[in-house]
Amino acid sequence: MIKVKTKEEIEIMREGGEILAEVLKEVLKHAKAGVSELELDQLAEKLIIEKGAEPGFKKVDGYKHTICISINDVVVHGVPTEHRLKDGDVVGIDCGVYYKGFHTDAAQTVRVKSSRFPSSVGRQVQSLDEVDKFLKTGEKAMWEGIEAAKAGNRVGDISKAIQKVVEGQGYSVVRSLIGHGVGRELHEDPEVPGFLDGSVLETPLLKIGMTIAIEAIYNMGKSEVVFSNSDGWTIKSKDGSLSGLFERTIAITNEGAIVLTK
């Protein structure tokens, strides 16, 4: 069941979303060569608590961290470890904040700055310019999806917008991982895929008061993914190709989509 939020509830989510945006920005600043995944996780938790909120992901059964970190061919749900970032790594940080009873969710993928071409960023990559083009495409796809999130449109309009940008550059939308409603629960209805199967008219209608996490989850190679190890969380691209993730929590209002994690 889709849960429509009141103006007061959306305002609370906006406050929590601002906290999340500030934390995500600061953590990404620290995503440099030599820094460990766990150090970024600990920084995120410290900042969230200092700002009067709670780490949203720690409320997920079985998950013990504040962020998920995806490096190179990791698609989503990478568990932070002692592994240290390297020059040229492509690093996705996914983070959630729980504030006054509501969740917000956001993610951004960046490249660790490097003056030379690293060999670690994944198969099919020939240059840093190619990596940067890949990341710009994912971010553009997310923003096109957000632009389509208007009352009277449908979830399929969001899906179609994301898919068009990603596949237009020859990349693949991951089909087994999708965006979602968000609010009192981290994952609520409706499901918001980054691709469209069938007719837009068969997808849920977007209404004022809906709050959703719009995600562009995509690979440079093929769309298939696999669990990569025994931690039960980390998912990688099956063909070892580079992966990217961009996500924002938005609310649908009379003025269109408002980004709550801005």
C-alpha positions as CSV (number, residue, x, y, z in Angstrom):
1,M,0.0,0.0,0.0
2,I,1.3,3.4,-1.0
3,K,1.5,5.8,2.0
4,V,0.9,9.4,1.2
5,K,2.5,11.9,3.6
6,T,1.1,15.1,5.1
7,K,2.8,18.4,4.7
8,E,4.0,18.2,8.3
9,E,5.5,14.7,7.7
10,I,7.2,15.9,4.5
11,E,8.7,18.8,6.4
12,I,10.2,16.3,8.9
13,M,11.6,14.3,6.0
14,R,13.0,17.5,4.5
15,E,14.8,18.2,7.8
16,G,16.2,14.7,7.9
17,G,17.1,14.8,4.3
18,E,19.1,18.0,4.8
19,I,21.1,16.2,7.5
20,L,21.7,13.3,5.1
21,A,22.8,15.5,2.3
22,E,25.3,17.3,4.5
23,V,26.7,14.0,5.8
24,L,26.9,12.4,2.4
25,K,28.8,15.5,1.0
26,E,31.3,15.4,3.9
27,V,31.9,11.7,3.6
28,L,32.5,12.0,-0.1
29,K,35.1,14.7,0.6
30,H,37.0,12.1,2.6
31,A,36.8,9.4,0.0
32,K,40.5,9.7,-0.9
33,A,43.3,7.2,-1.6
34,G,44.5,5.6,1.6
35,V,41.2,6.0,3.5
36,S,39.5,2.8,4.6
37,E,35.9,1.9,4.1
38,L,35.4,1.6,7.8
39,E,36.8,5.0,8.4
40,L,34.2,6.5,6.1
41,D,31.5,4.5,7.8
42,Q,32.6,5.7,11.2
43,L,32.7,9.3,10.0
44,A,29.1,9.0,8.7
45,E,27.8,7.7,11.9
46,K,29.6,10.3,14.0
47,L,28.2,13.2,11.8
48,I,24.6,11.8,11.8
49,I,24.5,11.5,15.6
50,E,26.1,14.9,16.1
51,K,23.3,16.4,14.0
52,G,20.6,14.8,16.2
53,A,19.6,11.9,13.9
54,E,20.2,8.1,13.7
55,P,21.8,6.0,11.1
56,G,18.9,4.6,9.1
57,F,20.6,1.5,7.7
58,K,21.4,0.3,11.3
59,K,17.6,-0.3,11.6
60,V,17.7,-2.9,8.8
61,D,17.7,-6.4,10.3
62,G,21.2,-7.8,10.3
63,Y,23.0,-4.8,8.9
64,K,25.5,-3.2,11.3
65,H,26.8,-0.2,9.5
66,T,25.9,3.4,8.6
67,I,26.7,3.3,5.0
68,C,27.0,0.8,2.1
69,I,30.1,1.3,0.0
70,S,30.4,0.2,-3.6
71,I,33.9,0.1,-5.2
72,N,34.4,-0.4,-8.9
73,D,32.4,-3.5,-9.9
74,V,30.3,-3.6,-6.6
75,V,26.8,-2.5,-7.5
76,V,25.1,-2.1,-4.1
77,H,25.1,-3.1,-0.5
78,G,28.9,-3.3,-0.1
79,V,29.7,-3.8,3.6
80,P,32.5,-1.5,4.9
81,T,35.8,-3.3,5.7
82,E,39.4,-2.3,6.4
83,H,40.0,-2.1,2.7
84,R,41.6,1.2,1.7
85,L,40.7,3.2,-1.4
86,K,43.1,3.5,-4.2
87,D,43.8,6.1,-6.9
88,G,41.2,6.0,-9.6
89,D,38.7,3.8,-7.7
90,V,35.1,4.4,-8.4
91,V,33.3,4.7,-5.1
92,G,29.6,4.7,-4.4
93,I,28.4,5.8,-0.9
94,D,24.8,4.9,0.0
95,C,23.5,6.3,3.3
96,G,20.3,6.6,5.2
97,V,19.1,8.9,8.0
98,Y,16.3,8.2,10.5
99,Y,14.9,11.4,12.0
100,K,11.8,12.0,14.1
101,G,10.3,8.7,12.9
102,F,11.1,9.0,9.2
103,H,13.7,7.7,6.8
104,T,15.5,9.4,4.0
105,D,17.9,7.6,1.6
106,A,20.5,8.9,-0.8
107,A,23.6,7.8,-2.8
108,Q,26.4,9.3,-4.9
109,T,29.2,7.7,-6.9
110,V,32.5,9.5,-7.5
111,R,36.0,8.7,-8.8
112,V,39.0,8.9,-6.4
113,K,41.1,11.5,-8.2
114,S,44.1,10.2,-10.0
115,S,46.6,11.5,-12.5
116,R,47.2,8.1,-14.0
117,F,45.0,5.4,-15.4
118,P,44.5,2.7,-12.7
119,S,44.0,-1.0,-13.6
120,S,41.5,-1.6,-10.7
121,V,38.4,0.2,-12.0
122,G,36.9,-2.8,-13.9
123,R,36.9,-4.4,-17.3
124,Q,36.0,-2.6,-20.5
125,V,37.4,0.7,-19.2
126,Q,40.1,2.3,-21.3
127,S,40.5,5.8,-19.9
128,L,39.6,8.1,-17.0
129,D,37.5,10.2,-19.4
130,E,35.5,7.1,-20.1
131,V,34.9,6.6,-16.3
132,D,33.9,10.2,-15.9
133,K,31.4,9.9,-18.8
134,F,30.0,6.8,-17.2
135,L,29.4,8.7,-13.9
136,K,27.9,11.8,-15.6
137,T,25.5,9.5,-17.4
138,G,24.2,7.9,-14.2
139,E,23.7,11.3,-12.4
140,K,21.9,12.7,-15.5
141,A,19.6,9.6,-15.5
142,M,18.7,10.1,-11.9
143,W,17.9,13.8,-12.4
144,E,15.8,13.0,-15.5
145,G,13.9,10.5,-13.4
146,I,13.3,13.1,-10.7
147,E,12.1,15.6,-13.4
148,A,9.5,13.0,-14.5
149,A,8.2,12.6,-10.9
150,K,5.1,14.8,-11.2
151,A,1.6,14.3,-9.9
152,G,-0.5,12.8,-12.7
153,N,2.5,11.0,-14.2
154,R,3.2,7.4,-13.4
155,V,6.1,5.4,-11.9
156,G,6.7,4.2,-15.4
157,D,7.5,7.8,-16.5
158,I,10.3,7.8,-14.0
159,S,11.5,4.4,-15.1
160,K,11.4,5.3,-18.8
161,A,13.4,8.5,-18.2
162,I,16.2,6.7,-16.4
163,Q,16.4,3.9,-18.9
164,K,16.5,6.2,-21.9
165,V,19.6,8.1,-20.6
166,V,21.5,5.0,-19.4
167,E,20.9,2.8,-22.4
168,G,21.3,5.8,-24.7
169,Q,25.0,5.7,-23.8
170,G,25.3,2.0,-24.3
171,Y,25.2,1.0,-20.6
172,S,22.8,-1.4,-18.8
173,V,20.2,-0.7,-16.1
174,V,20.4,-3.3,-13.4
175,R,17.0,-4.9,-13.4
176,S,17.0,-6.8,-10.1
177,L,17.6,-3.6,-8.0
178,I,15.2,-0.7,-7.9
179,G,14.1,2.5,-6.3
180,H,11.3,2.5,-3.7
181,G,8.9,4.5,-1.6
182,V,10.4,5.7,1.7
183,G,8.9,7.2,4.9
184,R,8.3,5.6,8.3
185,E,9.9,2.5,6.7
186,L,13.1,2.6,4.7
187,H,11.5,0.6,1.9
188,E,7.8,1.2,1.2
189,D,5.5,0.9,-1.9
190,P,5.7,1.7,-4.7
191,E,8.6,-0.1,-6.4
192,V,10.4,2.4,-8.7
193,P,12.4,0.5,-11.3
194,G,15.0,2.2,-13.5
195,F,13.6,0.5,-16.5
196,L,10.1,0.0,-18.1
197,D,8.6,-3.3,-19.0
198,G,5.2,-3.0,-20.6
199,S,3.0,0.0,-20.6
200,V,3.5,3.2,-18.5
201,L,-0.3,3.0,-17.8
202,E,0.2,-0.3,-16.0
203,T,2.4,1.4,-13.4
204,P,1.2,3.2,-10.2
205,L,-0.1,6.8,-10.5
206,L,2.0,9.5,-8.9
207,K,0.1,11.6,-6.3
208,I,0.8,14.6,-4.2
209,G,2.3,13.6,-0.9
210,M,4.1,10.5,-2.2
211,T,7.8,10.3,-1.1
212,I,10.1,8.0,-3.0
213,A,13.8,7.2,-3.4
214,I,14.6,7.5,-7.1
215,E,17.7,5.4,-8.1
216,A,19.8,5.0,-11.1
217,I,21.6,1.7,-10.7
218,Y,23.5,0.6,-13.8
219,N,26.6,-1.2,-15.2
220,M,29.0,-0.3,-17.9
221,G,28.7,-3.9,-19.2
222,K,25.7,-6.2,-18.9
223,S,22.9,-5.9,-16.4
224,E,23.3,-9.2,-14.5
225,V,24.6,-9.1,-10.9
226,V,25.7,-11.7,-8.4
227,F,26.3,-11.9,-4.6
228,S,30.1,-11.6,-4.4
229,N,31.0,-13.3,-1.2
230,S,29.6,-14.8,2.0
231,D,28.6,-11.6,3.8
232,G,25.1,-11.9,2.4
233,W,25.0,-8.3,1.3
234,T,27.6,-7.3,-1.3
235,I,26.3,-7.5,-4.9
236,K,28.7,-7.1,-7.9
237,S,28.2,-7.0,-11.7
238,K,28.4,-10.5,-13.0
239,D,30.8,-9.6,-15.8
240,G,33.1,-7.6,-13.6
241,S,32.2,-4.3,-15.3
242,L,32.1,-0.9,-13.6
243,S,28.9,0.0,-11.7
244,G,27.3,3.2,-10.6
245,L,24.6,4.3,-8.2
246,F,22.9,7.7,-7.8
247,E,19.9,8.2,-5.5
248,R,17.8,11.0,-4.0
249,T,14.7,11.0,-1.8
250,I,12.0,13.2,-3.3
251,A,8.5,14.4,-2.4
252,I,5.8,15.0,-5.0
253,T,4.1,18.3,-4.5
254,N,2.0,20.8,-6.4
255,E,5.2,22.3,-7.7
256,G,6.6,19.0,-9.0
257,A,9.3,16.9,-7.3
258,I,11.1,18.5,-4.3
259,V,14.4,16.9,-3.5
260,L,14.4,16.2,0.2
261,T,18.1,15.1,0.4
262,K,19.4,18.3,-1.2
